[in-house]
Structure formats: C-alpha cells, structure tokens
Amino acid sequence: MSWVGQGGHAVPARTSDRLRASSPPRFLWGVRQSVSRDQFFTGLFILALVNGLADRASYSLRHFDLSALAAAALGVSAVVWFACFAALSLVLRKTRDEAVETVDGFVGFAVLFLVAVPLKEPSWFALAALALYVIWTSQAGSTMRRGALIFLAITVPMCWGPFLLHAFAQPFLWTDAMFVSNLIGTEQTGNLVKFADGSGYFQIFPECSSYHNMSLAFLAWISASQFVEHKWSPKNLVWCLLAVLSVFAVNVTRIGLIGLYRDHFETIHGPFGSAVADCLSLSLILAICLLGVRREIFARP
C-alpha cells in the first residue's frame, strides 16, 4: 500500500487516484483492448504507404480515368511493387500479442497527422519515421523489424532520392556527365557533353540521371535480403554495390550512345531506348540479388 502526506499525517492513497495517475490516455484504452502492438503498427504502415502511392493516381481516381490509372501504376517501378509486397507480407505474419504502449499511441497520432496533410511528401516522411521507430523498438530479427527496414528503404526512391537529386542536382549531373564524356572521349562542361561528331552539346537533366535507378537497386537488395531473412555479413555491401554499379553502368552507356549516334537520338532517348534500358537494369538487379541470397532461396523446402 502506498501512502501520501496530507496535513502532516500519513494516509493511504486512494486506488482510483493511483489508477488515474498511471493509466494511459483514454483514447488509447480502446486501441489497447482491440489490437496488438504489431497490428497497430501494421495498420499505420499500410495507411502511410497507400496514401503515398495514391498521390500518383489521385487525378485518375477523381476522374475515373482507368487508362491514366494504369499508366500511374506502371510508372511505379516493379522493384517498388515487389518491396511493398515483401514488406507487407512480413508485417502481416502472426507475431506476439504485445499491448500498445502509450508512446506507441502518440507515434500513431503523429503518423495520422502527417498522412492527413494533402501532400504526398508528409506520407513518406511518416512512413520513414514510423519505420525508424519500429526498428528501434522491435526485437532484432523479428518479422516486424525486417518489414520496417523494407518500408524505410521504399522511401529512398520514392521520396529522399528525388528530393536530394533536385536539391543538389549539379554535383550528381556533373558526375554523370564526367563518366559519359570519358566513355565516348569528348569534352564536358558541367552537365553538358559534346557529341562525338563535334556538332554540338547535349544536356543531362535530373530525369536522365543514373541515380534514379541506383536507389532502386539499393531498395531491391534490402527487400530481397530481408524477405528471405538473409543474415548480415560484409558481403552484403558487395552485393548491394554490384547492383548499384550495374544500373549506373547501363544508364551511362545509354547516354554515351546518345553522344555517339546523334542521328538516333530519338530512338535511344525515347520510349524504346528507355524501355530497353529499364529491362536491362531490372534484369541485372534481379540476377545480382538472386545470386546474393541464393543460399536462403535454395535452402527453403
């Protein structure tokens, strides 16, 4: 029994006072009674992810334009769709029924607040912050923690990568131009590269940068390794670096071909050239990731 001082005398504290002092906020009581901690976080993950992806299809949904909706879905890389599948399949697995803590509830309200903002960026911020919190508070090796790692990686190509590329475009584009100019043996000025025939220069824009697909290669490795529960080792960095460098090489080669064959600019730079480069990059990413996790894949029944 606990005691409190009152007017110089020791008297027992009322049970109701102790409960009010120690109980979580009333809005959390219903949540704690109805869902487990992992179910609570899973719902928040799905909400933030869907809200971030839905921004691409918002116009199509408002105008019931199915063709534009399909184009928006195709505009999201297959790597991102696989990562979404891998992360959701992990966090939806049956786990321990731990109760939702008070701090978890406040994190949930912060996520809901960011998701409610009518912009896509806050949803990705919410997903990244939630993933970091779950990684910090979850047991090492648990499916929830592995899924949170993939969710965090998803925000790289969907939010942080484009943000950094546009904020610091010049150094990134200068690097692309340097590799291209050295590949085809022509001059470089900033993000301008001279055509091989000397007829002029072509400019590398952020949309053509190699760093878009490099972030997808990073996401693919994180998703594949966490999905099959690949154990950490220094070799992980080698496999991830190989995937990143492979797509960098594909994009630099494609831009180099533009500089070598100006007459075929529209073919190489247009939809056909883009589709070929994307398929080649995706194939290389898939092959390298499969090689990296082959032991876990072939060890499964």
C-alpha positions, 0 to 999 in steps of 0.5 A: 500500500502506498501512502501520501502526506496530507496535513502532516499525517500519513494516509493511504492513497486512494486506488482510483487516484493511483489508477488515474495517475498511471493509466494511459490516455483514454483514447488509447484504452480502446486501441489497447483492448482491440489490437496488438502492438504489431497490428497497430503498427501494421495498420499505420504502415499500410495507411502511410504507404497507400496514401503515398502511392495514391498521390500518383493516381489521385487525378485518375481516381477523381476522374475515373480515368482507368487508362491514366490509372494504369499508366500511374501504376506502371510508372511505379517501378516493379522493384517498388511493387515487389518491396511493398509486397515483401514488406507487407507480407512480413508485417502481416505474419502472426507475431506476439500479442504485445499491448500498445504502449502509450508512446506507441499511441502518440507515434500513431497520432503523429503518423495520422497527422502527417498522412492527413496533410494533402501532400504526398511528401508528409506520407513518406516522411511518416512512413520513414519515421514510423519505420525508424521507430519500429526498428528501434523498438522491435526485437532484432530479427523479428518479422516486424523489424525486417518489414520496417527496414523494407518500408524505410528503404521504399522511401529512398526512391520514392521520396529522399532520392528525388528530393536530394537529386533536385536539391543538389542536382549539379554535383550528381549531373556533373558526375554523370556527365564526367563518366559519359564524356570519358566513355565516348572521349569528348569534352564536358562542361558541367552537365553538358557533353559534346557529341562525338561528331563535334556538332554540338552539346547535349544536356543531362537533366535530373530525369536522365540521371543514373541515380534514379535507378541506383536507389532502386537497386539499393531498395531491391537488395534490402527487400530481397535480403530481408524477405528471405531473412538473409543474415548480415555479413560484409558481403552484403555491401558487395552485393548491394554495390554490384547492383548499384554499379550495374544500373549506373553502368547501363544508364551511362552507356545509354547516354554515351550512345546518345553522344555517339549516334546523334542521328538516333537520338530519338530512338535511344532517348525515347520510349524504346531506348528507355524501355530497353534500358529499364529491362536491362537494369531490372534484369541485372538487379534481379540476377545480382540479388538472386545470386546474393541470397541464393543460399536462403532461396535454395535452402527453403523446402 
